Amino acid sequence: MKNRTTLRLTQAAMIAALAYVGFQFLRIDIPVGPERTAFHLGNTFVVLGALLLGPGWGGAAAAMGLTLADLTSGYVTSAPKTFILKLVMGLLAGTVARKCFHMEQETSAKKQSVIALVSSAVALGCNVVLDPLFGYFYKKYLFGVPQEISAALAKMGSVTTLVNAVLSTVCVFLIWTALYPALSRGNMLIWQKKD
């Protein structure tokens, strides 16, 4: 049990760090009026975390990494929104992979890749809807931004969110396809540990 806990904590820390790096250093800032948005690969690690660690641990670890990235990169006002949305994204990706596709029971690398693709498409697709919608209410009611401006910012942000979703879905598929066989052979998947 101790080895399993150590592995889980190590992998959670790694996912948080990779999510941080995916946003902090693999980002292109885009000014949108008084606000900023960005193309980034941070969401890739939200889904990978959920696939690797499960919905709760993976979603929470990546959400913390992306929230820290917001706090240290000039996106401070977005940090609470980021934590909530990325946690939801991780919970959704992990739940689809584990509950709908029974990922733990599947040993075929090809099927694992399909599970990763579908899980990431569902979670990131939901984020394409939730991020602008949540952002609209977040700006309007928390920061008092006028309704018309909040709506315009949400529409502009939805384009960025869509591009990020497509990029991240492709990255998740490619990374998980390469990573799963190595993790499986090395007995590094939490659900394989029998101690």
Solvent accessible surface area in square Angstrom, and as a share of the most:
residue,aa,sasa,rsa
1,M,150,0.67
2,K,168,0.71
3,N,96,0.49
4,R,73,0.27
5,T,65,0.38
6,T,78,0.46
7,L,17,0.09
8,R,46,0.17
9,L,96,0.48
10,T,83,0.48
11,Q,8,0.04
12,A,11,0.09
13,A,64,0.50
14,M,87,0.39
15,I,4,0.02
16,A,23,0.18
17,A,55,0.43
18,L,66,0.33
19,A,0,0.00
20,Y,59,0.22
21,V,61,0.35
22,G,0,0.00
23,F,13,0.05
24,Q,30,0.13
25,F,140,0.58
26,L,91,0.45
27,R,57,0.21
28,I,119,0.61
29,D,56,0.29
30,I,47,0.24
31,P,105,0.66
32,V,15,0.08
33,G,66,0.64
34,P,124,0.78
35,E,61,0.27
36,R,101,0.37
37,T,29,0.17
38,A,5,0.04
39,F,56,0.23
40,H,20,0.09
41,L,48,0.24
42,G,0,0.00
43,N,3,0.01
44,T,2,0.01
45,F,25,0.10
46,V,0,0.00
47,V,0,0.00
48,L,9,0.04
49,G,0,0.00
50,A,0,0.00
51,L,0,0.00
52,L,6,0.03
53,L,5,0.03
54,G,3,0.02
55,P,33,0.21
56,G,38,0.37
57,W,108,0.38
58,G,0,0.00
59,G,0,0.00
60,A,28,0.22
61,A,4,0.03
62,A,0,0.00
63,A,0,0.00
64,M,104,0.46
65,G,1,0.01
66,L,3,0.02
67,T,22,0.13
68,L,99,0.49
69,A,0,0.00
70,D,6,0.03
71,L,85,0.42
72,T,83,0.48
73,S,18,0.12
74,G,59,0.56
75,Y,20,0.08
76,V,83,0.48
77,T,83,0.48
78,S,28,0.18
79,A,4,0.03
80,P,72,0.45
81,K,22,0.09
82,T,16,0.09
83,F,70,0.29
84,I,82,0.42
85,L,7,0.04
86,K,15,0.06
87,L,46,0.23
88,V,60,0.34
89,M,4,0.02
90,G,0,0.00
91,L,72,0.36
92,L,51,0.26
93,A,0,0.00
94,G,0,0.00
95,T,55,0.32
96,V,15,0.09
97,A,0,0.00
98,R,38,0.14
99,K,141,0.60
100,C,87,0.52
101,F,81,0.34
102,H,95,0.43
103,M,0,0.00
104,E,62,0.28
105,Q,145,0.64
106,E,43,0.19
107,T,113,0.66
108,S,43,0.28
109,A,45,0.35
110,K,163,0.69
111,K,115,0.49
112,Q,0,0.00
113,S,8,0.05
114,V,76,0.44
115,I,8,0.04
116,A,0,0.00
117,L,72,0.36
118,V,51,0.29
119,S,0,0.00
120,S,0,0.00
121,A,50,0.39
122,V,58,0.33
123,A,1,0.00
124,L,1,0.00
125,G,34,0.33
126,C,53,0.31
127,N,6,0.03
128,V,31,0.18
129,V,97,0.56
130,L,66,0.33
131,D,26,0.13
132,P,18,0.12
133,L,94,0.47
134,F,68,0.28
135,G,3,0.03
136,Y,36,0.14
137,F,98,0.41
138,Y,28,0.11
139,K,27,0.11
140,K,48,0.20
141,Y,151,0.58
142,L,113,0.56
143,F,96,0.40
144,G,57,0.55
145,V,33,0.19
146,P,74,0.46
147,Q,102,0.45
148,E,127,0.57
149,I,83,0.42
150,S,0,0.00
151,A,34,0.26
152,A,44,0.34
153,L,14,0.07
154,A,17,0.13
155,K,146,0.62
156,M,91,0.41
157,G,17,0.16
158,S,33,0.21
159,V,93,0.53
160,T,9,0.05
161,T,11,0.07
162,L,93,0.46
163,V,55,0.32
164,N,7,0.04
165,A,7,0.05
166,V,87,0.50
167,L,79,0.39
168,S,0,0.00
169,T,20,0.12
170,V,79,0.45
171,C,32,0.19
172,V,0,0.00
173,F,67,0.28
174,L,108,0.54
175,I,62,0.32
176,W,1,0.00
177,T,57,0.33
178,A,77,0.59
179,L,66,0.33
180,Y,8,0.03
181,P,38,0.24
182,A,49,0.38
183,L,25,0.13
184,S,33,0.21
185,R,188,0.69
186,G,45,0.43
187,N,68,0.35
188,M,81,0.36
189,L,0,0.00
190,I,8,0.04
191,W,38,0.13
192,Q,47,0.21
193,K,36,0.15
194,K,176,0.75
195,D,81,0.42
